[in-house]
């Protein structure tokens, strides 16, 4: 059976990467929630873009702004930009958390931050999945946190298929739904990797991913996606 992961929370119905989108995804019982995290000047912010202007009423680069400024901004419908602490406090151990690390990211403090929250029981090792398009980040993290599950993001079909992810000791490959085929999925699974596809909302795309045999899909509409999968007998939870 396929897994349903909420892309930036239930971002098709609520402002992306906000607590409202996260809570909506939790309410429908998703298998995991994917969120974007990057460094601001003095904290970790849950926001996708390098710049603030697309998703908030703020200006400037996220990594140059203090949390005190970000906390004042509207990320849509009165929602704020969550901190990573707020995300952990909201989700707790309810479902898997996939944190996509953006390129503006401070990794050294992040390792200590993650280990502290696990030791205190706020989250568990088993529910955490760290992904990135920057595979150097993933390699570094795997060396620092050998236990951590990493997901190698890609928007291409490499000549040697999933070899790059195997060399990273990744748990999963996160493939663009437009750059995926049977051979790629089979190669990944032969190497012991999970395959997650993004971003899958339309019924025809859902059916294609089922045919390809992926393990999970990232969707902006987790409620509708789950209902459709249940209706066709492809989802049990």
Secondary structure, DSSP 8 states (H G I E B T S, - for coil): --EEEEETTTTTTS-TTSHHHHHHHHHTT-SEEEEEEEE-SSSEEE-SSSBSTTTSS--SBGGGS-HHHHTT---STT----BHHHHHHHHTTSSEEEEEE-SS--HHHHHHHHHHHHHTTSS-TTTEEEEES-HHHHHHHHHH-TT-EEEEEESS--TTTTHHHHHTT-SEEEEETTS--HHHHHHHHHTT-EEEEE---SHHHHHHHHHHT-SEEEES-HHHHHHHHHHTT----
